[in-house]
Amino acid sequence: MTTYTAFTTLPDAARACAVSDALERMDPAPMGIGTFEIEDGSGRWEVGGYFTEPPDTAALALLSAATGAAEFVVSKVPD
């Protein structure tokens, strides 16, 4: 099964939680979402979604623009 990932970084926990919540409502919805603080002392957070279908890149771009997130990096994970 082909999997797609979409990752972004954010400057704080509140925005990371908002992006995570918004990812849950996307269509196609991710099969899993990870939200965690990057452990480098920067205070930045990473949010990633794992999809079984290609994610909606336009929706991801709007989400990052609306929340101040970095541009999502979308990758296809080989089988």
Secondary structure by P-SEA (a helix, b strand, c coil): cbbbbbbbccccaaaaaaaaaaaaaccccccbbbbbcccccccbbbbbbbbccccaaaaaaaaaaacccccbbbbbbcc
